[in-house]
Amino acid sequence: MTTRLRFSDQVRVSVIGIRTRKLRASLSALGIAIGVAAIVAVLGLSSSSQAGLLAEIDRLGTNLLTATTGQTFSGEAAKLPLEAPARVGRLDAVEQVADVGTVSGATVYRSPLIPSVTTNALQVKAASLNLLPVVATGVAQGSWLNAATATQPVAVLGATAARRLGLDRVEPGTRIWLGGQWFTVAGILAPATLAQEIDTSVLVGYPAAQQFLGYVSVVGDRTLPGPPSTLYVRADTTRVNAVHGVLARTANPESANEVDISRPSEALTARAAATGAFDSLFLGLGVVALVVGAVGVANIMIISVLERRSEIGLRRALGATRRQIRGQFLAEAITLALLGGTVGVAAGVGSTVVYANLKNWAVVIPVEAWLGGIGSAILIGAVAGLLPALRAARLSPTEGLRSV
């Protein structure tokens, strides 16, 4: 009569086979663990990064539009009219308008002793006082311009500009050499994600730019500060496209083709969509590691069959069927691969959690990542262990006992 081997007995026997060769089994499972960890980590980090970008977009808002000066038909730099901010602000769907004007020819240094060629690629801009809330940034150190300081030689540094000038804090008396004279530093801004040109700028008030840097426009018999070079427009969220369509001709009715309109949040959305662009490369490396792990499992199982010929012969002589022998070695291969897959999933999840927390991202582990990791490990174990299991099952009792 043929005895039946229960599933629990099958598992116990397979675990015993692995435990007797711990070092070899661990090295074989390592390849699978590395491959699964790579797959889980790549998918987890990609999803977490995408979630972080989308959360940032939601925080900053998608209703910011920018209008910048383009070029004339002759290829020269165009200019926005002085009245552009006021005109745009009168549109029904516009909630806020801020503007900056690039002061051409003005350079900024940490001190007058710095060589003139070391400009650090910084721009000097005159800024309206409501700039910060419109571009969704704030002051990291010190303070922003106000009605009084906007008329004085006082500057606020963008995040990148401060770093390039060697300033990480604002102390009383901190000064920079701007336009051939000293300007007091009032503050340092936090990074402006939606207006990254602000990060590399040194910002002053329009009255100060007119008085100390000669940034003026002559209108009739009047001399006015300006003109603006970029408008930042916050529109009603439900009517952004409508504002986008009329913004250029509103800002510059006479030459709407000389105004470039953009929506900064679209760049962030594109980044979020492109986050997984290199996933296939790293997933390919994970698959290579899984293949190496599969070869290792197949190798250890073949060696195990050769070393355990006497055990196989004895079990066959005591009544074990070919099917039970085949099941035993196949279960060992699957268990070995499953252990490697479990360790790999844990390592992949752990690395995703650590990196996402360092980047202040939400931790997102797609279900298909860890399910796919475990599933691929089981599949690899079954495929890698099939040939050794068939080979063990074909061994006759007499042939096996001959090696005792």
Disulfide bonds with the S-S distance in Angstrom:
none
